[in-house]
């Protein structure tokens, strides 16, 4: 299946210096993919000039006279940046000229613009940011990772539904298990909002596994982990910090003296495999789930490998048509008045 992905080439910490090489990398790896670079036309033309002959029509450039800065408020970006690379990328998804878009830009602005332009799916109150996380058993999907710092029990219920559909569509899991992140696994634990969401999920058709704790996430106890954006973002950033600390201590330990360096040389293949498996770049690319279109958020500091992975995620989700799958699961519930 041919897909077209719109790329916000001006977003993130590094802009075109990362986005363009990442785009070229993806085009060399995937045949049935077309990319649209959106940003400063002269700058982008200069960066891709040497590759024009080999790319043909698979890479096109669309000019944008503005870009959304990383420190801009969502309201500023929404009102004053209608010709920004971010806005144009989302508009291309809206007009069906692109099947998905990817941006490493301002998260708040991306969510605000995407929600304004694409709207949420019927029955979904708020979009959620979802991403895959590595676990002992493979990976799980966690949401929300920062879009909604305050979420009602109904929001958490909707996140669980969307996450379950995503895991089913992407990983072909018939009945993904869903866990609600809490301070304990007992039903008496947590605040009233969490308890209410737990009751709602236990009465749903989802494969609800109950409350899970933070250490259960990386043990791979469930396929989908549900929480509000405040908890999810703190958990994600804490995990990234722990991963960096482990890598730092390993490197420091093996460089301590000649003997430890020799030991490091002997186990280098194991360390290399460990580093690759734990490489956060392999999990870059979070879906703004619940929108009427596929929008992928890349980490602002992503390098070429990480941004290329985010494009891969966009291609997969566009081909799977995740919003359509969510809508299909919501329809019977809407007709019965179960989703409000």
N, C-alpha and C positions, 0 to 999 in steps of 0.2 A: 504494500500500500504506500503510495506517494504521500508525503506530508510536507507542509511548509511551516517553518517556524520563524517568527519575528523576534529579532534580538535587539534589546535596548543596548546599543553599543556604547553609550555614554555613561551608563550607570556603574555604580561600584567605586571602589577605591582606585582602580587602575584603568577603567574605561576601555577604549579601543585597543590599548596595548595588550590586554588579556582577551577581550571578546573576539577580536579578529583572528588571532592565532588559534583560539579555541574553535571558532567556526571552520577554519581551514582543516583542523584536525578531524572534526566530525565529518566533514564532506569527504575526506580521504578514507574514512572508515565505513560510512553508510552511503549506499548508492541511491536509494529512493528517497532522498531528503533534499529539500530546497530551503535555503536560508535567506532571510531579508535582514540586512544590517541597517539600522536606523540611527542616524546621528549626523555629525558634520560631514557633508558629502565630500568636500575636498580632502579632508583628513583621511576618510575611509578609502577613497579612491587611491590615494598614495600608498596606503598600507596593503591593498590587495592588487596593485598594478602588476606586480611580478607574477601573479598567479592567474591572471585573467584568461590566458589561453587554455589552461587545464580545467577551469571551472565552468566555462560556457554560461548557460542560463541558470545554473544551480545556485549561484550567489548573486543577489541583486542588492542595490543600495537605495535607500530612500532618505531624502534629506529631512533633517529636523533642525529648526533654528534655535531651539532651547533645550536645556537639560535640567533635570531635577537634582538639586544639590542634596547631599547626604544629611545636611542639618536643617532642611526646609520642613516646615510643618505641613501635614497632609492638606490642610485647608488652602495654604499658599500654592502648593503644587496643583491642586484641583482647580483653583480659580485662575491663577496667573500663568500656568504653564500648559496651555492647550496645544502648543506646537512642540512640546518636549518629545524626546525620543521615547520616553516611557509611555506617554499618552498615545502617541502614534502606534506603537507596538500593540497596545491594548485595543485601539480602534481597528487595527487590521484583523484581530481575532473577532471583534464584533461584526465586521463586514464580511467575515468568512474568507478573506483573502489570505489569512494565515490560520492554521489549525491550532496553534498555541503560541505563547510568547514567553520569553525568558528575560529576566532583569536582575542585576545585582544591586540595583539602586535602593533608595530609601524605602524601608519596609512599610512604614506608615503611609507614605504617599502612594506606594504601589497598591496597597490594600484599598485605600480610599478611591483612587482612580478606577481600579478594576471593578470595585463594587458599584460605582456610579455609572460606568460605561456598560458593563456586562450584566449587571443586576444579579441577585441571588436566585437560585433555583426555587421554584414554587415549594413552599413548605419549609424552607430553610431561613431562619432568622438572621444568622450571622455566618459568614465564611470562617474557616479555621485554617491555620497553617499546619500542615502535616508533612512529616518526613520519615524516611526509614532510618532505623538505628540498628547497629550491630548487636547481636546477642550470641550466647553460647550455641544456640540451635540454628542460627542463621541471621534473621533480622525480624524486627517488628515495626509497626507503624505507630507513631505517637502524635497526638493532637489534643489540644491546641498548643502551639509552640510560641505564642506571643501576640496573636491578633486580638484576643479578647481577655483582658486582665480580670474582668468580672463576668462570670458566666452563670446563668441560671441552671436549674436542674433540667429544664427543657432544652437548653443549649447543649448541655453535656449529652443528653439523650440523642440529639441530632448529630453531634460529633461522632458518637458511637455508631450510628447508622451509616454515616458517610465513610468512616474509617473501615467499617466492615465491608462495604461495597468496594472500596479501593483495594483492600487486600484480596478480595475475591477476584476482582477484575485483573489486577496486575500479576498476582501470584497463583491464580487459578485454585484458590483454596475454597472448597465447597461451603464450609461453615466456619469462617474465621472466629477464633475465640477473642472475646473482648473483656478487658479488665478496667476497672475504675480506680485510678491512682488515689490512695488514701494513706492516712498515718497508721493504719493497721488493717488487718484482714477481717477482723471481727465486725459483725453487722452493727454493733453498738458504737464503733469508732467513727470519727469524722464529724463535720458540722452538719446542720440540718439539710443544707443544699446537696451535699454529697449523699447523704442518706436517702433523700428523696429521689435523686437520680438513680441510685442503686435499686430502689423499689420499682421505678419505672422500667429499668433495664431488665430486672428479673421477671417482669410480666410481659416483656416483648418477645418477638420471635427470634431475636438475635441469640447467638451462642455466648451468653453472658457468664463469665467465670467468677464474678464477684469482685470484691475489693482486692487490690494488690498493693504492695509496698514498693518503695524505690528500688530495693535490691532485686525484686522480681523482674524488673524491666529487662535487665541485661542477662538474666537467666533464661529469658525466652519463654516465660510461663504462658504468655498470651501472644496472639498475633497483632492485637490492637490495644494500645494503651490510651485511655481517655483522661483528660484533665483540663483545667482552665488554662488560659494563656499565661497567667502569672506563674503558676506552679510549673507548667511545661517549659517555659523559657529558663527559669532558674535551674531546673533539673538538667536541661540540655547544656547550658553554659557550665554548670558544675562538672558535668561529665567530660566536656571538652577540656576543662582545666585539669582534671584527674589524668586524662590520657596524656596531656603534655607533660605532666609531672612524672608519670611512669617512664616516658621516653627519655626525659632529662636524667633521671636517676640511673636508668640502664646505661646511657651513654657515659655518664660520669663514672659509674662503677667500672666499666670496661677500659676506661682511659686512665685509671688510677696509677698503674705502673706497668713495667714491661710484661710481667706475668699475666696481669689481667688483660692486657692488650693481646697477648698471644692466645689467651682463652677466648677472647672476643673474635679473633681470627678463625678459631676452630668452629665456633658456633655461628659464624656469620650467616650461613644459609638459613638457619633457624630464625635468627634475628631479622633477616630480610623478609622472610615469610610473615613473621609477626607484625613487622612494620606495615607491610602491604595490607594485611588483614585489618589492621586497626587504623589505616589511613583515613582520616575524616573526609578527604577529597572524594572518596568512593561513595560517600553518602550525601554529597552536596546536591542541593536541588529540592526545595520544599514546595509542595502544591498548595495554592490558595483554594482549598476545597470548599465547594458549595456555591461557586460562581457558575454562571451560564457560559462557560468557556474554560480552557486550560491556561492557567497562569502559573509559571514556575518562578520562585524566588531563589536566586543564588546568593550565597554568602557574599557580603560586600567586599571582603578581602580575598576572594577566590583567585587562585592562580589559573593557568591555562588548563591544566588537567581537571581541576575542580569545576570550572565553568563548562568545559566540554561534557562533563558528567551531567550537569544540570540540563544541557541541551538533549542528551540521551534520554533523561527522564521525561522531558517535554515530548519527545518523539514517541516514546512508549505510551504515555497517557493520551496523546492525541490519537494514536492508532487504536487504543482500547476504548476511546470515547468515554472517559470516566464520567463526565457530567450526565451523559445520556443514561448510563447504568444507574446513577444515583436517582435520576428522575423516574426511571422505570420502577425502582424499589419504593419510591415515595408515592406513586400514583394510587395504589390500592389503599394506602394509609390515609391519603388526602380524601379519597372518596368516602372513607368511613369516619372521617373527622378525627383521626388519631394523632395527626401531626398538626400543630397549630403555630 
